[in-house]
Amino acid sequence: MMGFTVRYLAILSLLLTLTACSEPVPQDFADYVGEWTSPDMYLLIQANGSVKYKRRKPGGQVSLTGSIKGFKGHDFTVGFWMFSTTFEVSVPPHEQDGEWLMVVDDEELVRSRRMPQSTPQKGDTRSLQVRLGASALTCT
């Protein structure tokens, strides 16, 4: 029984580690990158594909931290494997009267801060190392 538990934890650790590396936001979606807010919602999309999301709803708050899995139309999916959610973008990022706006999941957001759109270039030495238990993975 102990061998099964250790093996199960090792496999789970490997899966979580492999999903920790996010793909950069494609250039076609560079306008999505930034810190977006409304009174009830916070959405941070970084150029490296990392996402932080918080939303107040009746009865509590929903929050999510993850990586963008991909874009389909204007929508984007965050998470890994079967633990993912799709953000429905009914109005993509656009500038209006000097402000950047986007409507996500029926919530109008204003970009409060533009994040640098830097994607790793060939020869870039930056890396991310993730440790879970005895396992480690380095993403460059």
Legacy VTK file of the C-alpha trace (Angstrom):
# vtk DataFile Version 3.0
C-alpha trace
ASCII
DATASET POLYDATA
POINTS 140 float
0.000 0.000 0.000
2.831 2.409 0.839
4.418 1.826 -2.607
1.138 2.756 -4.319
0.859 6.008 -2.339
4.441 7.024 -3.108
3.976 6.180 -6.794
0.674 8.113 -6.905
2.273 11.171 -5.295
5.242 10.987 -7.688
2.935 10.885 -10.727
0.803 13.739 -9.373
3.944 15.766 -8.649
5.243 15.174 -12.189
1.915 16.215 -13.760
1.781 19.420 -11.725
5.398 20.174 -12.532
4.939 19.655 -16.267
1.977 22.023 -16.334
3.802 24.775 -14.453
5.507 26.127 -17.576
3.254 28.466 -19.477
3.523 29.509 -23.091
3.927 33.230 -23.814
0.860 35.157 -24.974
0.862 35.105 -28.804
1.632 38.426 -30.485
-1.916 38.504 -31.957
-3.233 38.744 -28.370
-0.642 41.191 -26.989
-3.407 43.681 -26.153
-4.740 41.209 -23.555
-1.556 41.578 -21.487
-1.995 43.819 -18.470
-3.825 44.359 -15.223
-7.598 44.605 -15.771
-10.043 45.704 -13.082
-13.659 46.488 -12.285
-15.313 46.963 -8.895
-16.000 43.196 -8.680
-13.226 41.643 -10.778
-9.423 41.586 -11.032
-7.616 39.953 -13.961
-3.839 39.982 -14.449
-2.532 38.557 -17.716
1.246 38.503 -18.003
3.239 38.227 -21.230
4.580 34.838 -20.125
1.014 33.424 -20.093
0.487 33.545 -16.322
-2.977 34.604 -15.141
-4.321 35.720 -11.763
-8.071 36.160 -11.434
-10.383 37.218 -8.598
-14.088 37.934 -8.775
-16.583 38.819 -6.082
-19.900 37.070 -6.465
-22.924 36.846 -4.194
-21.964 34.517 -1.377
-18.200 34.680 -1.790
-15.185 35.178 -3.972
-13.769 33.089 -6.807
-10.040 33.126 -7.483
-7.757 31.334 -9.913
-4.056 31.347 -10.667
-2.799 29.447 -13.674
-1.408 29.486 -17.172
-3.123 30.209 -20.463
-3.702 26.970 -22.341
-4.778 28.691 -25.519
-7.024 31.113 -27.353
-10.104 30.315 -29.417
-11.610 33.314 -31.149
-11.402 36.066 -28.545
-11.809 33.640 -25.607
-8.940 32.115 -23.651
-8.631 29.046 -21.436
-6.636 28.975 -18.195
-5.585 25.894 -16.229
-4.281 22.453 -16.968
-5.639 19.086 -17.952
-9.284 18.865 -16.869
-8.884 21.613 -14.263
-9.412 24.581 -16.543
-11.865 27.374 -17.219
-12.636 29.404 -20.310
-12.921 33.169 -20.066
-15.513 34.413 -22.543
-14.380 37.678 -24.099
-17.429 39.291 -25.706
-15.575 42.565 -26.398
-11.822 42.206 -27.012
-9.333 44.787 -25.716
-9.763 48.155 -27.415
-8.952 51.767 -26.702
-11.852 54.133 -26.101
-11.516 57.737 -24.938
-7.958 57.142 -23.739
-8.792 53.993 -21.723
-8.329 50.351 -22.637
-11.508 48.302 -22.150
-12.414 44.617 -22.445
-15.550 42.662 -21.532
-14.832 39.272 -19.933
-17.598 37.010 -18.646
-20.094 39.902 -18.992
-17.935 42.204 -16.825
-16.501 45.403 -18.332
-12.855 45.740 -17.315
-10.498 48.704 -17.559
-6.789 48.113 -18.016
-5.247 49.829 -15.019
-1.682 48.887 -15.851
0.039 47.736 -19.024
2.528 44.930 -18.430
5.696 44.693 -20.544
5.223 42.463 -23.576
8.492 40.604 -23.436
8.812 37.113 -24.739
11.957 35.048 -24.316
14.339 35.393 -27.234
16.813 32.790 -28.450
19.740 32.770 -26.048
17.689 34.281 -23.199
19.065 32.971 -19.916
15.949 33.619 -17.804
14.389 30.478 -16.434
11.725 29.237 -14.073
12.357 26.401 -11.686
9.520 24.582 -10.011
10.051 22.248 -7.062
7.465 19.819 -5.757
8.807 17.407 -3.206
11.888 15.746 -4.659
10.952 16.596 -8.263
12.214 19.679 -10.054
11.670 21.064 -13.551
13.388 24.029 -15.121
11.640 25.912 -17.918
13.763 28.200 -20.067
LINES 1 141
140 0 1 2 3 4 5 6 7 8 9 10 11 12 13 14 15 16 17 18 19 20 21 22 23 24 25 26 27 28 29 30 31 32 33 34 35 36 37 38 39 40 41 42 43 44 45 46 47 48 49 50 51 52 53 54 55 56 57 58 59 60 61 62 63 64 65 66 67 68 69 70 71 72 73 74 75 76 77 78 79 80 81 82 83 84 85 86 87 88 89 90 91 92 93 94 95 96 97 98 99 100 101 102 103 104 105 106 107 108 109 110 111 112 113 114 115 116 117 118 119 120 121 122 123 124 125 126 127 128 129 130 131 132 133 134 135 136 137 138 139
